[in-house]
Amino acid sequence: MFKIIQHKIFLLAFGTVISVSVKAQQNLKLIYDKPAENWNEALPIGNGKLGAMIFGGASQEHLQLNEETIWAGEPGNNVPKNTFDSIRKIRKLLNEGQFEQAQKLSNATYPRAAPKDLNYGMPYQTMGDLFLDFKGHENFKNYTRTLDIEKAVSSVSYEVNGVTFRREIFSSFADNVIMIKLSSGKKGSLNFSIHASTPHLKKSIFTEKNQLVINGTSSSSDNKIGKINFKTVAFPVLKGGKLTSIKDQLEISGADEVIIYISIATNFKKYNDISGNPDVRVSEYVQSALHKKYDAELKEHIEKYQKYFKRVELNLGTTEQTKKTTDIRIKEFGSSKDPDLVALYFQFGRYLLLSSSQQGTQPANLQGIWNDQLNPSWDSKYTVNINTEMNYWPAENTNLSEMHEPLFDMIQDLSVTGQESAKEMYHARGWNMHHNTDLWRITGIVDGGFYGMWPMGGAWLTQHIWNHYLYTGDQQFLKKHYAALKGCALFYLDVLQQDPSKKYLVVSPSMSPENTYMKSVGITAGTTIDNQLVFDVFNNFINASKILNEDKGLSDEVKSALNKLPPMQIGQHTQLQEWLTDMDRTNDKHRHISHLYGLFPSGQISPFRNPDLTEAAKNSMTYRGDKSTGWSMGWKVNWWARLLDGNRAFKLISDQLTPAPMETKGQSGGTYPNLLDAHPPFQIDGNFGCTSGIAELLLQSYDGYIYILPALPDALPNGSVKGLKARGGFEIDMEWKNSKLNKLVVKSVLGGNARIRVAKDIQFKSKTSLTSAKGENPNLYYQVNAIKKPLVSDKAELKGYSIPETQVFDFDTEKGQTYIFESK
């Protein structure tokens, strides 16, 4: 055990004194005193497969239901035929500087609306809605509606005529069912009806064998016919009372207690196989749950959920704000001290990932698994030029590694379907995809030759494979997914083109996602994000091939191409350049700041290794501004954390925790009353991005060391966290007081050297060997890939980047051992 001896700290406080209790137990509940009036006030539950939004009305309970595989369309890719010649012509136009002509040709080759023989991806679709109608419950009092994210259980309680009525609702992690338990304080007082609706055109709703049944078929879209068949059942089990079946609804009268089992099944088995039997499946799901008593099902559900959720605890202190309802806390966050809401928001992000991404399910899409429409915004599919990746940023560092698996499964699928787009569109080996995919694992252009001409989706997705390996050290996992890393590297090895100067190899054509450098022109070659992504793709393959002792010859070939990639550049406005030539505008407020991928989630830009690039990245951030869409603000929290500016990051958290506008369009994000993120409209990525960003404020492990409290905001001077993960299999607990580290616990899962960076004013005293770090970290999980020296414009005015004073030390760890540091 090591002891940290810390000098006395004298803290000058100013402004309003707020009483903040750090020891108080955090209340991990969303709480409301009225039913939801709309979808953005309803509360989400899910088990990765089945999702519901709970409205909690007294006279009418409303559950909007989702099943993860109800998508429009049918199997099949969307790769356009005979476009390679156009790709070559676009490359030539770009090399000749005819940018507008290149964009026009791209738009003509890949029209904005999908051609008749093609599609631009299928929408994720709602199943429909279940309603429970309670006559005579219009006048109620003492109403409470909650979502307990520590147990993944929602509840409703209210009083009518002196009788208390209660509902408990959860999407079971033990079985593929949603369960509703209805009870009251008076026997025989449960009287209600159950009915349903669905917006699908092909449908039937009826009762049979004391259950309500909803059958349907998903929609047709573009050139695809809807072929997902689904079956939903709602099966009530009564204690006392009477159940009556009518044509399309169930009537319950005089019951003491009712438990409703809801399940949904489809014919989907895999992206290329829809031979499943929803009738058999849904029956098996319900029967499995019926064999257990309710309390046993609830207990098993909570245990399975908490196995993951309780790995991490975050306490930032509580104030009187915690006594208020969640919607009021959001409204008042900007004008009050409510650090506990930040902790609740962090844990809510982890709850959402657990609830929308489980082993064996589909990955979380743009809305997780929660969607009430047939044609939601952006089809609620997988947008992979930032959004899908952002969904999984918290998977490793907030100790939910298993929830990452659905994304890896999808990458495996895409590494197969993406071979078609690589070969047909680019005459290349390996695999690729563009900026969108769906349940059917499409890899072609989506949304035309402006938004869709970005052949980099696979490059970004595969970073998650490598990062998972760095966090877990799982070589069997790396071996399983090695082919996807190799295929991605092969694609770029084949498609890289010489730039006009003949100095570099670049991706052409492409774009900096969704942005322009001339009016309506975004198509170009050698964008900064593309260069950064290919840098990571090549390094990941080189390192993986070395670890697994595979493909040495190919690895050497990739190394040669890696050396010909362009360096990052600092432009005339002392900004990190977005394009290969210096075309950035200081008044550009675009929501995508894609060229900062190298700062986060990649680790190519470091304040300690590359202060000039860090300063340029900060300038780019400053030019773009803070307020934007919800997901963009979530990304900015992570960037400012990497820039070691905790106060600016906290301002972005405050901007995010601003009530979202009621408008369903625009660039002004925020948070809805149910804590869900607004683009607007709702997009779940902002929740996940902010959760990741809060973790980055407390712990970073990308730059060759574990950095403890790298960007702690002044607004969070006291707190503790348990269970955050660092690369190399380290699990970190820490406490801090008056903005200084008070206790540190390092648990080593894999063993090996631990390199820790902490504030300089901490002194250490220990009998255990503790040395000042020198050279690169010998721990292979902390290898840093060296970047080229950046090119700097003659017009740039670098002023130097202020870096906090720190110290870095090493100590050896053994697998399975825990190391404790305490201050005196």
GUKOL-63075 format. One record per residue (C-alpha): residue in three letters; x, y, z. Coordinates in steps of 0.1 Angstrom, whole numbers. Example, Ala and Ser with C-alpha at 12.3 -4.5 7.8 and 13.67 -1.06 7.14 Angstrom:
2
> r	east	north	up
> ala	123	-45	78
> ser	137	-11	71
END
This chain:
824
> r	east	north	up
> met	0	0	0
> phe	13	35	-9
> lys	5	66	11
> ile	0	100	-5
> ile	12	128	17
> gln	-6	160	6
> his	3	195	17
> lys	-24	215	34
> ile	-46	234	10
> phe	-61	268	17
> leu	-92	273	-4
> leu	-106	308	-10
> ala	-143	306	-16
> phe	-163	334	-31
> gly	-198	340	-43
> thr	-229	324	-28
> val	-223	297	-3
> ile	-242	265	-12
> ser	-245	236	12
> val	-233	205	-6
> ser	-234	171	11
> val	-209	146	-4
> lys	-217	117	19
> ala	-254	116	12
> gln	-266	85	-7
> gln	-274	94	-43
> asn	-310	90	-53
> leu	-309	73	-87
> lys	-344	81	-96
> leu	-362	103	-122
> ile	-392	117	-103
> tyr	-423	135	-115
> asp	-455	147	-99
> lys	-477	145	-130
> pro	-483	121	-159
> ala	-465	126	-192
> glu	-483	148	-216
> asn	-462	138	-246
> trp	-435	113	-257
> asn	-406	135	-246
> glu	-420	133	-210
> ala	-426	96	-210
> leu	-400	73	-194
> pro	-379	47	-212
> ile	-375	11	-202
> gly	-357	-16	-222
> asn	-338	-49	-220
> gly	-319	-45	-253
> lys	-347	-63	-272
> leu	-380	-48	-260
> gly	-385	-12	-253
> ala	-414	9	-239
> met	-421	46	-233
> ile	-443	48	-202
> phe	-467	78	-200
> gly	-481	70	-165
> gly	-516	85	-169
> ala	-540	79	-141
> ser	-572	74	-162
> gln	-552	59	-191
> glu	-518	42	-189
> his	-501	44	-223
> leu	-471	22	-232
> gln	-455	29	-266
> leu	-438	-3	-276
> asn	-407	-12	-296
> glu	-390	-44	-306
> glu	-354	-40	-319
> thr	-359	-59	-353
> ile	-391	-42	-365
> trp	-377	-23	-395
> ala	-391	-16	-429
> gly	-379	-36	-459
> glu	-362	-69	-465
> pro	-327	-83	-469
> gly	-304	-68	-495
> asn	-276	-43	-499
> asn	-279	-9	-517
> val	-247	-8	-537
> pro	-252	12	-570
> lys	-239	-5	-602
> asn	-215	9	-628
> thr	-204	40	-609
> phe	-166	34	-608
> asp	-160	55	-639
> ser	-177	84	-623
> ile	-155	79	-592
> arg	-125	82	-614
> lys	-138	113	-632
> ile	-145	129	-598
> arg	-110	122	-587
> lys	-96	138	-619
> leu	-118	169	-615
> leu	-106	173	-579
> asn	-70	170	-589
> glu	-76	197	-615
> gly	-92	221	-590
> gln	-127	219	-606
> phe	-145	214	-573
> glu	-179	226	-583
> gln	-179	203	-613
> ala	-168	174	-591
> gln	-197	180	-567
> lys	-222	182	-596
> leu	-210	149	-610
> ser	-212	133	-576
> asn	-247	146	-571
> ala	-257	134	-606
> thr	-242	99	-601
> tyr	-258	95	-567
> pro	-291	115	-567
> arg	-305	130	-534
> ala	-336	108	-537
> ala	-330	71	-541
> pro	-334	59	-577
> lys	-362	34	-584
> asp	-340	4	-583
> leu	-322	14	-551
> asn	-327	25	-515
> tyr	-311	47	-490
> gly	-317	25	-460
> met	-348	14	-442
> pro	-365	31	-411
> tyr	-366	15	-377
> gln	-403	14	-368
> thr	-426	14	-338
> met	-447	-17	-330
> gly	-475	4	-317
> asp	-492	13	-284
> leu	-508	-5	-255
> phe	-535	13	-234
> leu	-550	6	-200
> asp	-582	26	-194
> phe	-594	32	-158
> lys	-628	47	-156
> gly	-634	70	-127
> his	-597	78	-123
> glu	-599	112	-138
> asn	-598	129	-104
> phe	-567	118	-86
> lys	-542	132	-61
> asn	-508	124	-44
> tyr	-495	114	-78
> thr	-459	102	-82
> arg	-441	88	-113
> thr	-406	75	-111
> leu	-379	56	-131
> asp	-355	39	-107
> ile	-323	35	-128
> glu	-306	16	-100
> lys	-331	-12	-105
> ala	-344	-5	-140
> val	-380	-3	-128
> ser	-406	24	-134
> ser	-435	30	-110
> val	-467	51	-108
> ser	-487	58	-77
> tyr	-517	79	-71
> glu	-549	81	-50
> val	-586	81	-61
> asn	-614	83	-35
> gly	-591	74	-7
> val	-577	43	-24
> thr	-540	42	-35
> phe	-533	26	-69
> arg	-498	14	-79
> arg	-481	2	-110
> glu	-447	-13	-114
> ile	-433	-17	-149
> phe	-400	-32	-162
> ser	-386	-47	-193
> ser	-371	-79	-179
> phe	-334	-87	-182
> ala	-343	-122	-172
> asp	-369	-129	-200
> asn	-380	-113	-232
> val	-411	-97	-216
> ile	-423	-64	-203
> met	-442	-68	-171
> ile	-468	-46	-155
> lys	-479	-52	-119
> leu	-511	-33	-109
> ser	-522	-33	-73
> ser	-542	-11	-49
> gly	-548	-5	-13
> lys	-583	-20	-14
> lys	-592	-55	-25
> gly	-614	-58	-56
> ser	-608	-22	-68
> leu	-589	-29	-100
> asn	-613	-22	-129
> phe	-599	-14	-163
> ser	-597	-24	-200
> ile	-567	-33	-222
> his	-566	-23	-259
> ala	-540	-16	-285
> ser	-532	2	-317
> thr	-506	0	-344
> pro	-499	24	-373
> his	-488	-4	-396
> leu	-510	-9	-427
> lys	-509	-47	-426
> lys	-522	-56	-392
> ser	-548	-74	-371
> ile	-558	-69	-335
> phe	-579	-94	-316
> thr	-582	-115	-285
> glu	-577	-152	-281
> lys	-571	-174	-250
> asn	-575	-145	-226
> gln	-547	-125	-243
> leu	-547	-95	-266
> val	-528	-101	-299
> ile	-514	-76	-323
> asn	-501	-90	-356
> gly	-485	-69	-383
> thr	-460	-65	-411
> ser	-434	-37	-414
> ser	-436	-11	-442
> ser	-423	-11	-477
> ser	-399	16	-486
> asp	-381	26	-518
> asn	-373	-6	-537
> lys	-379	-29	-508
> ile	-410	-47	-497
> gly	-418	-48	-460
> lys	-412	-84	-448
> ile	-407	-82	-411
> asn	-437	-100	-395
> phe	-443	-94	-359
> lys	-466	-107	-332
> thr	-473	-89	-299
> val	-492	-104	-270
> ala	-505	-89	-237
> phe	-514	-116	-213
> pro	-530	-105	-179
> val	-529	-128	-149
> leu	-555	-119	-122
> lys	-556	-123	-85
> gly	-593	-122	-78
> gly	-618	-105	-101
> lys	-630	-114	-136
> leu	-614	-113	-171
> thr	-637	-108	-201
> ser	-625	-110	-237
> ile	-642	-88	-263
> lys	-634	-86	-300
> asp	-603	-64	-297
> gln	-599	-57	-260
> leu	-598	-73	-226
> glu	-620	-62	-196
> ile	-609	-67	-160
> ser	-632	-61	-131
> gly	-630	-65	-94
> ala	-594	-77	-93
> asp	-571	-74	-63
> glu	-539	-76	-83
> val	-531	-79	-120
> ile	-498	-88	-137
> ile	-496	-82	-174
> tyr	-470	-100	-195
> ile	-461	-83	-228
> ser	-439	-98	-254
> ile	-431	-91	-291
> ala	-414	-114	-316
> thr	-405	-112	-353
> asn	-394	-135	-381
> phe	-359	-118	-382
> lys	-329	-141	-375
> lys	-301	-123	-393
> tyr	-296	-95	-418
> asn	-299	-121	-446
> asp	-324	-145	-429
> ile	-360	-138	-420
> ser	-372	-174	-416
> gly	-380	-171	-379
> asn	-415	-179	-365
> pro	-429	-150	-344
> asp	-458	-172	-332
> val	-436	-198	-317
> arg	-411	-173	-304
> val	-436	-150	-286
> ser	-453	-181	-270
> glu	-419	-193	-257
> tyr	-411	-159	-242
> val	-443	-156	-223
> gln	-444	-192	-211
> ser	-408	-188	-198
> ala	-419	-158	-177
> leu	-451	-174	-165
> his	-432	-203	-150
> lys	-418	-178	-124
> lys	-435	-160	-97
> tyr	-436	-122	-101
> asp	-413	-115	-72
> ala	-388	-140	-85
> glu	-389	-125	-120
> leu	-383	-90	-106
> lys	-355	-102	-84
> glu	-337	-120	-112
> his	-343	-89	-135
> ile	-327	-66	-109
> glu	-298	-89	-102
> lys	-289	-93	-139
> tyr	-292	-55	-145
> gln	-272	-46	-114
> lys	-244	-70	-123
> tyr	-234	-43	-148
> phe	-249	-11	-135
> lys	-235	-12	-100
> arg	-199	-16	-113
> val	-197	22	-113
> glu	-207	47	-86
> leu	-205	84	-90
> asn	-211	109	-61
> leu	-207	146	-68
> gly	-226	158	-38
> thr	-262	167	-31
> thr	-281	200	-25
> glu	-317	209	-18
> gln	-324	206	-55
> thr	-325	168	-52
> lys	-359	172	-34
> lys	-375	186	-66
> thr	-389	168	-95
> thr	-365	160	-124
> asp	-382	183	-149
> ile	-378	212	-125
> arg	-342	204	-118
> ile	-335	205	-155
> lys	-352	239	-158
> glu	-333	253	-128
> phe	-299	237	-135
> gly	-284	268	-151
> ser	-293	290	-121
> ser	-288	266	-92
> lys	-261	243	-77
> asp	-272	207	-85
> pro	-241	185	-89
> asp	-262	154	-82
> leu	-281	160	-115
> val	-247	157	-133
> ala	-242	124	-116
> leu	-277	113	-124
> tyr	-273	123	-160
> phe	-241	103	-162
> gln	-257	72	-147
> phe	-288	77	-169
> gly	-265	73	-199
> arg	-252	40	-186
> tyr	-288	30	-179
> leu	-298	37	-215
> leu	-269	17	-229
> leu	-277	-12	-208
> ser	-314	-9	-218
> ser	-307	-6	-255
> ser	-277	-28	-262
> gln	-274	-63	-247
> gln	-253	-93	-258
> gly	-271	-109	-287
> thr	-293	-79	-296
> gln	-290	-53	-323
> pro	-268	-22	-315
> ala	-284	9	-302
> asn	-296	30	-331
> leu	-301	68	-334
> gln	-329	65	-308
> gly	-316	35	-289
> ile	-346	12	-292
> trp	-373	39	-285
> asn	-392	52	-314
> asp	-430	60	-318
> gln	-431	65	-356
> leu	-430	45	-389
> asn	-408	72	-405
> pro	-387	87	-377
> ser	-361	114	-383
> trp	-331	101	-402
> asp	-350	68	-402
> ser	-336	61	-366
> lys	-310	39	-383
> tyr	-272	38	-378
> thr	-254	70	-389
> val	-218	62	-387
> asn	-201	95	-394
> ile	-203	102	-356
> asn	-237	91	-341
> thr	-234	53	-338
> glu	-198	55	-326
> met	-209	81	-300
> asn	-235	56	-287
> tyr	-206	34	-276
> trp	-181	59	-262
> pro	-192	50	-226
> ala	-190	13	-231
> glu	-154	7	-221
> asn	-145	36	-197
> thr	-178	33	-177
> asn	-173	-4	-173
> leu	-200	-17	-196
> ser	-177	-36	-220
> glu	-202	-64	-226
> met	-227	-39	-240
> his	-202	-32	-268
> glu	-208	-66	-283
> pro	-238	-58	-305
> leu	-217	-32	-323
> phe	-189	-58	-329
> asp	-215	-82	-343
> met	-227	-55	-367
> ile	-192	-48	-378
> gln	-187	-85	-385
> asp	-218	-84	-407
> leu	-207	-52	-425
> ser	-172	-66	-431
> val	-191	-92	-453
> thr	-217	-69	-470
> gly	-191	-42	-474
> gln	-170	-63	-497
> glu	-197	-56	-524
> ser	-194	-18	-521
> ala	-156	-20	-520
> lys	-154	-41	-551
> glu	-183	-27	-572
> met	-179	10	-564
> tyr	-141	13	-559
> his	-126	-19	-575
> ala	-109	-25	-542
> arg	-101	-54	-520
> gly	-114	-56	-484
> trp	-146	-39	-473
> asn	-160	-5	-467
> met	-192	14	-460
> his	-204	50	-462
> his	-221	71	-436
> asn	-252	50	-429
> thr	-264	14	-424
> asp	-295	-3	-411
> leu	-308	-37	-400
> trp	-300	-51	-434
> arg	-264	-40	-432
> ile	-263	-18	-463
> thr	-230	-3	-472
> gly	-237	18	-503
> ile	-243	56	-507
> val	-271	70	-486
> asp	-288	104	-492
> gly	-270	111	-524
> gly	-236	124	-536
> phe	-232	152	-511
> tyr	-240	137	-477
> gly	-233	101	-488
> met	-199	105	-505
> trp	-179	95	-474
> pro	-164	60	-478
> met	-150	61	-442
> gly	-177	45	-421
> gly	-159	12	-416
> ala	-127	30	-407
> trp	-144	47	-377
> leu	-164	17	-366
> thr	-133	-6	-365
> gln	-117	18	-339
> his	-141	2	-314
> ile	-126	-32	-320
> trp	-91	-20	-312
> asn	-102	1	-282
> his	-120	-29	-267
> tyr	-88	-49	-270
> leu	-68	-21	-253
> tyr	-92	-20	-224
> thr	-96	-58	-220
> gly	-65	-74	-234
> asp	-86	-101	-249
> gln	-65	-117	-276
> gln	-92	-142	-285
> phe	-115	-113	-292
> leu	-88	-96	-313
> lys	-83	-128	-333
> lys	-120	-132	-339
> his	-122	-96	-353
> tyr	-88	-95	-370
> ala	-103	-101	-404
> ala	-125	-70	-401
> leu	-94	-49	-392
> lys	-74	-64	-421
> gly	-102	-60	-446
> cys	-106	-23	-436
> ala	-68	-17	-441
> leu	-69	-35	-474
> phe	-96	-12	-487
> tyr	-76	20	-480
> leu	-44	4	-493
> asp	-62	0	-526
> val	-81	33	-528
> leu	-56	58	-516
> gln	-46	83	-544
> gln	-17	106	-549
> asp	-26	142	-542
> pro	-18	168	-569
> ser	15	177	-552
> lys	25	140	-554
> lys	36	142	-518
> tyr	9	123	-501
> leu	-16	95	-504
> val	-52	106	-497
> val	-88	93	-498
> ser	-105	107	-529
> pro	-134	115	-533
> ser	-147	121	-498
> met	-158	149	-476
> ser	-155	163	-441
> pro	-188	150	-429
> glu	-217	171	-439
> asn	-197	204	-441
> thr	-188	226	-471
> tyr	-158	247	-480
> met	-176	264	-509
> lys	-213	270	-513
> ser	-230	236	-516
> val	-196	220	-522
> gly	-182	194	-498
> ile	-166	168	-520
> thr	-128	169	-519
> ala	-97	147	-512
> gly	-75	143	-482
> thr	-98	157	-455
> thr	-82	158	-420
> ile	-106	134	-405
> asp	-100	109	-434
> asn	-62	112	-429
> gln	-66	107	-391
> leu	-89	77	-396
> val	-66	60	-421
> phe	-37	66	-397
> asp	-56	47	-370
> val	-68	20	-394
> phe	-33	13	-406
> asn	-17	14	-371
> asn	-44	-9	-357
> phe	-38	-35	-384
> ile	0	-32	-380
> asn	-2	-37	-342
> ala	-28	-64	-344
> ser	-8	-84	-371
> lys	22	-82	-348
> ile	4	-94	-317
> leu	-12	-123	-336
> asn	19	-130	-357
> glu	-1	-126	-390
> asp	5	-111	-424
> lys	40	-97	-420
> gly	43	-90	-457
> leu	10	-71	-458
> ser	19	-53	-426
> asp	51	-40	-443
> glu	31	-28	-473
> val	7	-10	-450
> lys	36	7	-431
> ser	49	21	-464
> ala	15	36	-472
> leu	12	49	-436
> asn	44	69	-441
> lys	28	87	-471
> leu	-3	100	-453
> pro	-4	138	-449
> pro	5	154	-415
> met	-20	175	-396
> gln	-18	212	-405
> ile	-22	244	-386
> gly	-38	270	-408
> gln	-38	308	-413
> his	-62	313	-384
> thr	-41	292	-361
> gln	-67	266	-364
> leu	-65	229	-370
> gln	-72	226	-407
> glu	-103	207	-417
> trp	-92	203	-453
> leu	-59	195	-471
> thr	-57	231	-482
> asp	-63	261	-459
> met	-100	268	-465
> asp	-114	270	-430
> arg	-137	300	-421
> thr	-137	315	-387
> asn	-174	321	-389
> asp	-182	285	-397
> lys	-206	272	-369
> his	-212	238	-384
> arg	-223	211	-359
> his	-197	186	-372
> ile	-162	194	-362
> ser	-149	162	-377
> his	-112	172	-380
> leu	-111	171	-342
> tyr	-115	133	-343
> gly	-78	132	-337
> leu	-83	149	-304
> phe	-112	127	-294
> pro	-122	99	-297
> ser	-87	92	-312
> gly	-57	102	-292
> gln	-34	116	-319
> ile	-34	151	-303
> ser	-21	155	-268
> pro	-15	186	-247
> phe	17	171	-234
> arg	31	157	-267
> asn	16	181	-292
> pro	9	215	-276
> asp	8	233	-309
> leu	-18	210	-323
> thr	-37	212	-290
> glu	-37	250	-293
> ala	-49	248	-329
> ala	-77	224	-319
> lys	-88	247	-291
> asn	-89	276	-316
> ser	-111	255	-340
> met	-134	247	-311
> thr	-136	284	-301
> tyr	-144	295	-336
> arg	-173	270	-338
> gly	-189	280	-305
> asp	-206	260	-278
> lys	-244	259	-284
> ser	-254	234	-311
> thr	-273	201	-315
> gly	-274	178	-285
> trp	-249	153	-299
> ser	-225	180	-310
> met	-225	195	-274
> gly	-219	160	-261
> trp	-189	156	-283
> lys	-176	190	-272
> val	-177	180	-235
> asn	-152	152	-244
> trp	-130	176	-265
> trp	-128	202	-237
> ala	-119	174	-213
> arg	-91	164	-236
> leu	-80	200	-238
> leu	-78	199	-199
> asp	-104	227	-196
> gly	-129	213	-171
> asn	-147	245	-166
> arg	-154	249	-203
> ala	-165	213	-204
> phe	-189	219	-175
> lys	-204	249	-194
> leu	-212	225	-222
> ile	-228	201	-197
> ser	-248	230	-185
> asp	-258	238	-221
> gln	-268	202	-226
> leu	-289	202	-194
> thr	-309	231	-207
> pro	-346	224	-214
> ala	-349	214	-250
> pro	-371	235	-273
> met	-405	221	-283
> glu	-396	225	-320
> thr	-387	192	-336
> lys	-362	207	-360
> gly	-332	231	-357
> gln	-297	232	-343
> ser	-305	241	-307
> gly	-302	210	-286
> gly	-308	204	-249
> thr	-326	179	-227
> tyr	-362	169	-226
> pro	-381	165	-193
> asn	-374	127	-193
> leu	-336	134	-195
> leu	-334	123	-231
> asp	-312	143	-255
> ala	-326	166	-282
> his	-309	171	-316
> pro	-338	182	-319
> pro	-358	160	-322
> phe	-347	132	-298
> gln	-314	115	-306
> ile	-298	92	-280
> asp	-262	99	-289
> gly	-261	131	-270
> asn	-268	112	-238
> phe	-240	88	-244
> gly	-216	115	-255
> cys	-221	135	-223
> thr	-218	104	-201
> ser	-185	97	-218
> gly	-174	133	-214
> ile	-181	133	-176
> ala	-159	102	-173
> glu	-132	119	-193
> leu	-132	148	-169
> leu	-122	124	-141
> leu	-100	98	-159
> gln	-81	96	-192
> ser	-59	68	-204
> tyr	-51	74	-241
> asp	-17	91	-240
> gly	6	65	-225
> tyr	-6	69	-189
> ile	-36	70	-166
> tyr	-44	106	-159
> ile	-62	111	-126
> leu	-86	141	-124
> pro	-73	157	-157
> ala	-101	182	-161
> leu	-120	185	-128
> pro	-144	215	-130
> asp	-145	241	-102
> ala	-182	233	-99
> leu	-174	198	-88
> pro	-148	203	-60
> asn	-158	173	-39
> gly	-168	138	-49
> ser	-159	102	-55
> val	-162	76	-83
> lys	-158	39	-82
> gly	-153	15	-111
> leu	-141	36	-140
> lys	-120	16	-165
> ala	-86	26	-180
> arg	-68	9	-208
> gly	-47	-21	-199
> gly	-74	-36	-177
> phe	-71	-12	-148
> glu	-101	-3	-127
> ile	-100	30	-109
> asp	-117	43	-77
> met	-110	78	-64
> glu	-121	105	-40
> trp	-113	142	-41
> lys	-118	171	-17
> asn	-114	208	-24
> ser	-105	198	-60
> lys	-75	177	-48
> leu	-71	140	-50
> asn	-78	124	-16
> lys	-77	87	-23
> leu	-69	65	-53
> val	-75	28	-57
> val	-60	9	-87
> lys	-72	-26	-94
> ser	-51	-45	-119
> val	-70	-71	-140
> leu	-42	-79	-164
> gly	-11	-70	-144
> gly	18	-50	-159
> asn	32	-15	-155
> ala	9	12	-142
> arg	18	47	-152
> ile	-1	74	-133
> arg	-2	111	-140
> val	-14	133	-111
> ala	-11	169	-100
> lys	25	180	-91
> asp	17	191	-55
> ile	11	155	-44
> gln	39	137	-25
> phe	43	100	-22
> lys	57	79	5
> ser	58	41	2
> lys	79	10	9
> thr	69	-3	-25
> ser	90	5	-55
> leu	77	37	-70
> thr	97	54	-97
> ser	95	85	-117
> ala	84	76	-153
> lys	110	78	-180
> gly	106	71	-217
> glu	76	54	-232
> asn	54	32	-211
> pro	66	-4	-213
> asn	29	-16	-209
> leu	20	-25	-245
> tyr	-16	-14	-240
> tyr	-3	21	-236
> gln	17	22	-269
> val	14	57	-285
> asn	15	58	-323
> ala	38	87	-333
> ile	24	113	-356
> lys	42	134	-382
> lys	53	169	-373
> pro	24	192	-382
> leu	28	218	-410
> val	22	253	-398
> ser	10	282	-419
> asp	32	313	-421
> lys	2	333	-411
> ala	-5	312	-379
> glu	2	330	-346
> leu	8	303	-320
> lys	9	316	-285
> gly	17	285	-266
> tyr	-6	261	-247
> ser	-8	262	-210
> ile	-3	228	-195
> pro	-9	220	-158
> glu	21	210	-137
> thr	20	173	-131
> gln	41	143	-121
> val	42	108	-137
> phe	52	77	-118
> asp	53	40	-125
> phe	47	9	-104
> asp	45	-28	-112
> thr	12	-45	-107
> glu	2	-81	-105
> lys	-29	-96	-121
> gly	-58	-95	-97
> gln	-42	-72	-71
> thr	-54	-39	-57
> tyr	-32	-8	-49
> ile	-44	19	-26
> phe	-31	55	-23
> glu	-43	77	5
> ser	-36	113	14
> lys	-25	124	49
END
